[in-house]
Amino acid sequence: MGKKKVYIAYTGGTIGMKPSSNGFVTERGYFTRQIESYPELYHSEMPEFELHEYEHLIDSADITPQDWYHISQDIESKFNDFDGFIVLHGTDTMAYTASALSFMFEDLSKPVIVTGSQIPWSEMRSDGKDNLVTSLVLAANYNIPEVGLFFHNRLYRGNRARKLDATGFYAYQSPNFPALVEVGTKIDVKYDLLLKDPEKMLRVRHIAPPKVVVLSLFPGFPSHILKSIFESDIQGLVLMTYGMGNAPSEDKEMLKLLEQASNKGVIIVNCTQCNKGIVDMNGYATGKALLNIGVINGFDMTPEATMTKLSYLLSCDLKIDEMKQLMQTSLRGELTV
Ligand code: ASP
């Protein structure tokens, strides 16, 4: 049997950046040259790989749904030629991209691993080397039919991961779902947690530019702002609520505006501001008030998964009721029901 083959889509991000007088920046060719002279990547036990450097390398703060589409098309076009796929990406929005791709790839049968680093590859203490070497090993050799996010010795389900540390190497966590793989002296793949192998062929869906707003409540929230939001062409609202999904029930203006919008067909999803735990709108009257006016449950989805899933469903040409039902159903293991 020949060597396994991995395709690496290099989109930008710190891993390949170069220092400049304006801080770290991307530069075409810079990262590709660096990895060509890194011996571990060519060790006899490593898979073969092909690195495709994108023409327009970005800081991931600039990522758009158009870029997600481009990445998904790129992977789809190479799908039969490689055993696994890596997306090298900036850490800032990596959780959004991993979530978006998880919804866009239907019936995925091979690993797609999104990774990057906190310190550029060219710097002495870069964490990018470990992240890329281990991602290559995982993408080539393990049957992981999922979009995962690999960081600091853990592979997380992509739509469960969150960046929770701006500077630490242990930057990502998956607060509501265990890591899929833990890497130490051994590689421990939690096969019982993985999504099942699909029976159908891969299909790739598009996410249209989202007409979605993510809004976080806070004490004294000026409800009238909702009026102008709902006067726009918005189709979905991710409402970041307190605790188990509570909002101020004495703010009648807010409840009325939310109810009117929901009646008009805006999908309003209740997502907790807490990092861990699950929304239960029956727990308190303040949550029940939202349930009563048509707000739907985001369960334990991360804000990134909620936003990308809502945008994905809004792009799928579905009826409102179907979208609401699917929003509250696990499609790619993104929520616990
Ligand atoms: N700003 C960078 C980016 O997201 C940060 C990183 O990659 O760590 O592209």
Boltz pocket constraint, residues with backbone or C-beta under 6 A from the ligand:
constraints:
  - pocket:
      binder: B
      contacts: [[A, 12], [A, 13], [A, 14], [A, 15], [A, 58], [A, 59], [A, 60], [A, 61], [A, 89], [A, 90], [A, 91], [A, 92], [A, 93], [A, 116], [A, 117], [A, 118]]
      max_distance: 6.0
